[in-house]
Amino acid sequence: MKKTKLFLSLFVLATFLFIGCNSDENQDQVQEEVSPDVAAKLQAAYFDTSSAKVTTFMGEEGVAVEDMFFTFAQIDELGEGSNIPNTEHYRTTNLVTGLPRTITVSVSPDLGTLGSNALDVAINMYNNLGSQLTFQRVAFGGKGRNKANIEVTEFYELESGGFITLGRAAGFPTRKGDPAKGFGINSRWFELSIAPTVNELAGTMAHEIGHCIGFRHTDYQTRESCGQNVNEGSAGVGAIYIPGTPTGSDPNSIMQSCGPAITFNNNDKNAMLTLY
């Protein structure tokens, strides 16, 4: 288990100097500050907006907040819900429907052999749980019916404030019951002296797949796993307690805001089997 804390929201502590590089065509493009109205909606859904930014991600404009990306239309769907405790397993209001169901997943060649191998490991991690939601690898770049349900793409984003974003999910399941369309992996991570192993990258991918199918961070109200004590609000839609999961801290959950989990623990398995 990696000793360096991974901010699976996702950030990893950086103890190195920033190194400049040329922009990649997939790099997020900051266009403007997040408006107070948008920030308020995100805060009401328990998101920390201190580093939120307007950007383009996977071909759409919206807001990157923590390890998530929401279009403005998705942000408008957020609202108030009921009060809930601080540290448990949570799901979003919308879940993947049509069970039993196979979700197809593809990975961009831009992530190389490491990305390809890591996705295979992440898929096996989910399929070994025995739920009614299974995952199948397909070729990247398909169109129409051949397009993967979840696409794993590459983006490039430099460190900021001593942290580096490792992955970013494009929202949560849709109202129609489909998973979020995918997530990105920051290839800047691959350049660092603490570059990921296959299993570490697979753990990050499994974490982001978790968001795509409806899992929130287990400690999203407190950031306890990151050494913080931040309560991001009193209520928010899309943060529903999953029965049978801990009511206290779960530091080994793969859905913690900060790692170093790279495999599912028993609580993660119970949460998955409860939902699917």
HELIX and SHEET records of a PDB file:
HELIX    1   1 PRO A   36  ALA A   44  1                                   9    
HELIX    2   2 PHE A   72  ASP A   76  1                                   5    
HELIX    3   3 PRO A  109  LEU A  111  5                                   3    
HELIX    4   4 GLY A  112  ASN A  127  1                                  16    
HELIX    5   5 GLY A  144  ASN A  146  5                                   3    
HELIX    6   6 SER A  187  GLU A  191  5                                   5    
HELIX    7   7 VAL A  198  CYS A  212  1                                  15    
HELIX    8   8 GLU A  224  CYS A  226  5                                   3    
HELIX    9   9 ASN A  266  LEU A  275  1                                  10    
SHEET    1   A 3 LEU A   6  PHE A   7  0                                        
SHEET    2   A 3 PHE A  11  LEU A  13 -1                                        
SHEET    3   A 3 PHE A 163  THR A 165 -1                                        
SHEET    1   B 3 LYS A  53  PHE A  57  0                                        
SHEET    2   B 3 GLU A  60  VAL A  65 -1                                        
SHEET    3   B 3 MET A  68  THR A  71 -1                                        
SHEET    1   C 2 TYR A  90  ARG A  91  0                                        
SHEET    2   C 2 ILE A 240  TYR A 241 -1                                        
SHEET    1   D 5 LEU A 133  ARG A 137  0                                        
SHEET    2   D 5 ARG A 101  VAL A 107  1                                        
SHEET    3   D 5 ILE A 150  PHE A 155  1                                        
SHEET    4   D 5 GLY A 182  ASN A 186  1                                        
SHEET    5   D 5 GLY A 167  ALA A 169 -1                                        
END                                                                             
